[in-house]
Amino acid sequence: MINRRRVLQAAGAALLIPSAARAEDELARLYEDAKREGEITWYIAQIDSEAAERVGKLFGEIYPGVRANVVRATGQVVYQRLMQDEKVGVRNCDVFGTTDLGHTVTLNRSKLLAAYAPKNLAACEPLFRDFDPQHFVTCTGGNCTSLVFSSSLAAADAPRDWKDLVDPKWSGQVAVGHPGYSGAMGAWVVEMEKRFGWSFFEALARNKPLVSRSLVDPPNTIASGERKIGLGPSNLILTLKNNGRPLDIVYPASGVILQVAPTSVMANAPHPNAARLFVEFLLSPPAGKMLAADFGIPMRADVTRQPGVADLGSLSIIRPNPEELEKKVPEVVEKWRDTFGV
């Protein structure tokens, strides 16, 4: 008797093999085209300089003959650099990775992004795989904006939710980023204003926080003992903690900001094939494992989370809306400067 289920499984497997082979052939052709171009330039804000350089180096090792030029800055600064390039008609950037989803809305409306559906996207988790059905934007990383505090604090004093940042007992002990420089900080400010109103930031200002440019600064400031509590990227907090720095992390019950890493190939990329190959690489197992080793949220189902990296299904997730960020971030930056004086 014919087992229908086994027949269907065998047929499915037979279809997958040619499909996988075709994908490998296409990537091989893409690599040959990329070698003729020789390099890509990556404007990147989503990870720190050291991690970005390691990613760029790994790309060159896996794909000899194609060099990755890494240009790292905070989200708003790297976007300003890209806009300056466009203004003067200079084509520098091949692959653009921001921390502000609003940037992608503006760039796509201006027809500055090229559509590309990476082959490696098929192996990614649905939350990230299905982010942009038109494929002008590809999620190449994931992170959470979370609370961070000094592990020297007694358990009873440790912050538990965002409103703890405005408790007067923490006057002079809070560290934050600046929404005018950090895209992730801009998204956090937009979401906090929606939930608590601008009075939340007026109370935060009364606590005299240390305001740095990047959101990577507060965890380092707290680790040095200069401040006690603040916010930062979960991957950096966990990395510092794993390296023995006196830090701990809290995923607030009222919601953590899920910061996806939007990456795009520029429509006027001077090295378009190398750019597409680089996006494929960012979603590949080697890059996925490297980024996950730095406590990022894995994009791929076959990459294991590091200890301490929360399962997104266990958290209350706040997912910023790209169109809203495009509109609201410039508004909250002006309000921030009026309130904090910086």
SULUR-V160567 format. One record per pair of residues at least 4 apart in sequence whose C-alpha atoms are under 7 Angstrom apart, sorted by the first residue. I is the first residue (numbers start at 1). J is the second residue. Records with the same first field share a line. If there is no record, write none. Layout:
BEGIN
I = J, J
END
This chain:
BEGIN
3 = 7
4 = 8
5 = 9
6 = 10
7 = 11
8 = 12
9 = 13
10 = 14
11 = 15
12 = 16
13 = 17
15 = 19
16 = 20
17 = 21
18 = 22
19 = 23
20 = 24
21 = 25
22 = 26
23 = 27, 119
24 = 28
25 = 29
26 = 30
27 = 31
28 = 32
29 = 33
30 = 34, 273, 277
31 = 35, 277
32 = 36
33 = 37, 273
34 = 38, 66, 273, 274
35 = 65, 66
37 = 271, 274
38 = 65, 66, 67
39 = 66, 67, 68, 271, 274
40 = 67, 68, 69, 94, 271, 274, 275
41 = 68, 69, 70, 92, 93, 94, 95
42 = 68, 69, 70, 71, 93, 94, 95, 96
43 = 70, 71, 72, 78, 93, 95, 96, 97
44 = 71, 72, 73, 96, 97, 98
45 = 72, 73, 74, 75, 78, 97, 98, 99
46 = 97, 98, 99, 261
47 = 51, 52
48 = 52
49 = 53, 72
50 = 54
51 = 55
52 = 56, 70
53 = 57, 70
54 = 58
55 = 59, 287
56 = 60, 68, 70
57 = 61
58 = 62
59 = 63, 281
60 = 64, 66, 67, 68
73 = 77, 78
74 = 78, 181, 182, 214
75 = 79, 98, 99, 100, 181, 182, 183
76 = 80, 180, 181, 182, 183
77 = 81, 181
78 = 82
79 = 83
80 = 84
81 = 85
82 = 86
83 = 87
84 = 88
85 = 89, 90, 91
86 = 90
91 = 268, 269, 270
93 = 269
94 = 265, 266, 269, 270, 271, 272, 275
95 = 263, 264, 265, 266, 275
96 = 263, 264, 265, 266
97 = 261, 262, 263, 264
98 = 261, 262, 263
99 = 183, 184, 261
100 = 183, 184
101 = 105, 262, 322, 325
102 = 106, 322, 323, 325, 326
103 = 107, 326
104 = 108
105 = 109, 322, 323, 326
106 = 110
107 = 111, 112, 113
108 = 112, 113
112 = 266, 267
113 = 136, 264, 265, 266, 267
114 = 136, 265, 266, 267
115 = 134, 135, 136
116 = 135, 136
117 = 135
118 = 280
119 = 280
120 = 280, 283, 284
121 = 129, 283
122 = 129
123 = 300, 301
124 = 128, 129, 299, 300, 301
125 = 129, 299, 300, 301
126 = 130
127 = 131
128 = 139, 299
131 = 139
132 = 136, 137, 138
136 = 264
137 = 262, 263, 264
138 = 262, 263, 264
139 = 260, 261, 262, 263
140 = 261, 262, 263, 282, 283, 299
141 = 260, 261, 297, 299
142 = 259, 260, 261, 296, 297
143 = 233, 234, 235, 258, 259, 260, 296, 297
144 = 233, 234, 256, 257, 258, 259
145 = 231, 232, 233, 234, 256, 257, 258, 259
146 = 231, 232, 233, 234, 249, 250, 251, 252, 256
147 = 230, 231, 232, 249, 250, 251
148 = 219, 229, 230, 231, 232, 237, 247, 248, 249, 250
149 = 158, 222, 228, 229, 230, 247, 248, 249
150 = 222, 223, 228, 229, 246, 247, 248
151 = 246, 247, 248
152 = 246
153 = 157, 158
154 = 158
159 = 164
160 = 164, 250, 252
161 = 252, 253, 254
162 = 252
165 = 174, 204, 230
166 = 203, 204, 207
168 = 207
170 = 174, 207
171 = 207, 208
172 = 207, 208, 209
173 = 209, 227, 228, 229
174 = 209, 210, 227, 228, 229, 230
175 = 209, 210, 211, 218, 227, 229, 230
176 = 209, 210, 211, 212, 215, 218, 230, 231
177 = 182, 185, 211, 212, 213, 214, 215, 218
178 = 182, 185, 211, 212, 213, 214
179 = 183, 185, 186, 333
180 = 333
181 = 213, 214
182 = 186, 213, 214, 215
183 = 187
184 = 188, 259
185 = 189, 215
186 = 190, 329
187 = 191, 320, 325
188 = 192, 257
189 = 193
190 = 194, 328, 329, 332
191 = 195
192 = 196
193 = 197, 198
196 = 200
198 = 202
199 = 203
200 = 204
201 = 205
202 = 206, 339
203 = 207
205 = 209, 339, 340
212 = 217
215 = 232, 233
216 = 232, 233
217 = 221
218 = 222, 230, 231, 232
219 = 223, 232, 237
220 = 224
221 = 225, 226, 227
222 = 226, 227, 228, 229
223 = 245, 246, 247
232 = 237
233 = 237
234 = 238
235 = 239, 294, 295, 296
236 = 240
237 = 241, 249
238 = 242, 295
239 = 243, 294, 295
240 = 244, 245
241 = 245, 246, 247, 248
251 = 256
252 = 256
253 = 316
254 = 316
255 = 316, 317, 318
256 = 316, 317, 318
257 = 317, 318, 319
258 = 317, 318, 319
265 = 269, 275, 276
271 = 275
272 = 276
273 = 277
274 = 278
275 = 279
276 = 280
277 = 281
278 = 282
279 = 283
280 = 284
281 = 287
282 = 287, 288
283 = 287, 288
284 = 288
285 = 289
286 = 290
287 = 291
288 = 292, 298, 299, 303
289 = 293, 303
290 = 294
291 = 295, 296
292 = 296, 297, 298, 305, 306
293 = 306
295 = 306, 309
297 = 305, 309
298 = 303, 304, 305
305 = 309
321 = 325
322 = 326
323 = 327
324 = 328
325 = 329
328 = 332
329 = 333
330 = 334
331 = 335
332 = 336
333 = 337
334 = 338
335 = 339
336 = 340
337 = 341, 342
END
